Amino acid sequence: MKIRNAVICGIAALALLAGQNVTAQTRGLGRLNGTITSEGGEPLAGVVVKVAAGGDELEGKSDASGKWAVAGIGKGQFTAEFSKDGFETKRVKLVIEKEVMQSDPIKISLKKVA
């Protein structure tokens, strides 16, 4: 339950922390995952997901149903970046208080570039 609250707080803090550069404090065995859709709710395939972890950058990509996962996450503060051609890049700040094997799903929607 703590990780879910941490993820929710991290997403809610996005508006307050936008533009700040926060990196992970440790790598671990945990895994972040979720789904990515357009603003209209359609799943987006091929979205590149990058998570700064320590001095490394972990990367994943969404599948045809919009599902994505990035492994190697420990506890700490992270910036997750979601990008796809034709859509605005979205950055989300996350605070993970306790390392878990898999997070609750994180739902992200991307806005089309005008």
Secondary structure, DSSP 8 states (H G I E B T S, - for coil): -HHHHHHHHHHHTHHHHTT-----S-EEEEEEEEEEEETTS-B-SS-EEEEEETTEEEEEE--TTSEEEEEEE-SEEEEEEEE-TTB--EEEEEEESS--SS---EEEEE-B--
